[in-house]
Amino acid sequence: MSTDLSKNIVQYKQDPESVYHTWFLNNEDRLKAFRTIKRGLVDVISHIEQRTFGTDFKGSSLEVVVTAISEQKQVFEGAAHAFFWKPKLRIPDIYENDNNQIAFGRFLKSCLQASNETQVIEAILKLDQQHIKGLGPAVANILYFLHPTLFPPFNTAIVTGFNALLHDNIKLGSWMAYLDMREKILDMNNQYKNLLSKDLGAIAGLLFEIGTNRIVLEETAEWAAQQNEKRSKNLCKRHEEVLEDLNEENEHTEIQYHLARLGRSLGYNVWVARNDHSREFDGQRLGALSLGHLGIEDVPASVLDTISLIDVIWLHKDGHAVCAFEVEKSTSIYSGILRLHDLSLSVVPDSCKLFLVAPKKREKEIVAQLLRPSIRQNESPQISYILFPDLRCDCDAMCKYGSDMTVLEKIAKVV
């Protein structure tokens, strides 16, 4: 192990474009993914047990889960590839082989219900004994979101960084190799616990940065110099990704601003997601348009904590929710649906209208999600959607001529 790893960790934490800042410390968006993935796995397990899972990754409940992981970007970029059904290779063999699919479902259920690492490791060993073709430790990316302090993510860049740091030769594709790597990562994380985090996402991000040559180890500097052009391209790529994320965040804030000012002009109290109060658009802070405290009666604290992350809520003066909006610029649509569903369970049925708000390019994705059988069940609330261009174009007119929330009927769409 490099004797100067502490210096590398400091470099990693001080770089504003490292995944430590762009992903790991982006707490709200990252933590939202944990809940989305856990809820999604419940659907995967249920569909496998009920024999309704299907014979392809596309359109399955597993796609929802892995897409939520892939949307974490950088460290999890390409996480879905391992689960794509490749007919010519017959991998991963969990779509057409019933026994393998059932074994995979049992594995996920065991990991979801596990309370300690021994139980998860036992589940891994049982799964490995099935010798399911094409189903390897890429599944660890799911495990991380179930047990982030016990199981690190796993991909090519992380393995490359691990091997460079420890002069090891871990190979992709083997559960035994993953478990060996995990033990060494836990030891390393414990050694530098004052600089990193109990959440293994922090050290996984460090290994990822080393593996992509964004952090150069002293003993490998000569080799890295030979790869300088490649490293420069990686730096440029990350810079472009950071700028893209910033642009997405700015557009997200803009849409929240329009929804907030529209709600206020219609005479409602407005709540803006608690983690967005400090954001600004057009010189105005979103918190200035929002209530300082979200108070909805008879709602458990844990549920209220989730509801408070909904992007915009309009409320009557008596505190009852009228409309709720989830702005989905690039994050998981399924995650937004879950938060709206939680709100619907906490208010008088049909008293609060629910909306997804998204760019035009995501319209097909929204429709596909809203058409899912689990979303269209009788007990599920109706969710409409609004497209960014329609809100931008008509917001001023609705502010001027609208009298209540029914003005949204002009621009909202129903599946």
Residue, then its C-alpha position, 0 to 999 in steps of 0.5 A: m500500500s502506498t505510504d502516502l495514501s493520506k496525501n492522496i486522500v486529501q487531494y481527493k477530498q480537496d478536488p471540487e470535481s472529484v466524485y467525493h464532491t460530485w457524488f459522495l457529498n451530494n447527500e440528498d440526491r445520493l440518499k434518495a437513491f438508497r430508498t428508491i433502490k430498496r423499494g424497487l428490489v421489493d418489486v423485483i423479488s415479488h415479481i420473481e416469486q409470483r412468476t411475473f418477472g418476464t424474460d428480458f431486462k428491458g421493461s422489468s422491475l430490475e431495470v428500474v433498480v439498476t437505472a436508479i444506480s446508473e443515474q448516480k453517474q461516474v462511479f456507477e456509469g455503465a452499471a446496467h450493462a452487466f444486466f442487459w440480456k444478451p441473447k447470443l451469449r445467453i447471459p446473464d442467465i436469469y431471464e429464461n432459466d426459471n431456477n436461476q431466476i428464483a435463485f437470484g430472487r432468493f439472493l436479493k431477498s436474503c440480502l434485503q432482509a440481512s442484518n449483518e455481513t455474515q448473512v450477506i456473505e452466506a447469500i453470496l456463497k449460495l448464489d455463487q454455487q449456482h454457477i449462473k452464467g454471466l451473473g457475477p459481482a457486478v451485483a455488488n453495486i446493488l449490495y452497496f445500496l443495501h449495506p453501504t458500510l459493509f459492501p463496496p461498489f464494484n467495476t473495472a475502474i475501482v478494480t484497476g485503482f485497487n490493483a494499482l494501490l495494493h499491487d494486487n491482481i484482482k480479476l473481474g467476474s469472480w465473487m471470490a475475488y470480490l470478497d477478497m478485495r472487500e476484506k482489503i478495502l475494509d482494512m484500508n478504510n479502517q486504517y484511514k477512518n479519520l480521513l474517509s467514512k464508514d460509508l464505503g462509497a467514499i473509499a470506492g470513489l478514491l479507488f475509482e479516481i486512481g483507476t481512471n488516472r485522475i489521482v496519480l500514485e507516486e510509485t506509478a507516476e512514471w507509468a501515468a506520465q506515459q498515459n498523460e494524453k489519456r489522463s488529460k481526456n479523463l480530466c476534460k470528460r469529468h469537467e464536462e460532466v460537472l458542467e452538465d450536472l451544474n446546468e441540470e441543477n440550474e434548470h431544475t431550480e428554474i422549474q422549481y422557481h416557476l412552480a413556486r411563483l405560480g402557486r403563490s400567485l394563485g393564493y396558496n402557501v408554497w413549500v420548496a424541498r428543504n434541501d433546495h431553500s438556498r438555491e437561487f434563480d433570477g436573483q431570488r432565493l427559493g427559500a424566500l418563496s417557501l414556508g419555513h416549516l412543512g407542517i402536515e397533521d397526522v404524518p409520522a416524522s419518518v414519512l414527513d422527512t421524505i415528503s419534505l424532499i418533494d420539489v414543490i408542494w402547494l398548500h391551502k392556508d389551513g395546511h392541507a396539500v393541494c398539489a405536489f410536483e416532482v421535477e425530474k430533469s435527470t434523476s430517477i422518475y421512479s424515485g419521484i413517483l415514490r415520494l408522491h405516493d408517500l404524500s398521497l397516503s398521508v392526505v385525504p384521498d384525491s384531495c391533492k393532485l400529483f404531478l411529474v414535471a420533466p423535459k420534453k425528451r423524457e416524455k416517453e420515459i414518464v409514460a412508460q413508468l406511469l403505465r407500469p402495472s404496479i403504478r396503475q393499481n387501483e389503490s395507486p394515486q393518479i399522477s399527471y405530468i407537465l413538460f418544461p416547455d409548456l410550463r415556461c411558455d404559459c407560466d406568466a399567463m397562468c399567474k395573471y389569469g389563473s384563480d386556482m389549481t385548475v389552471l394546470e389542466k391547460i398544460a397537464k397531461v394524463v396517461 
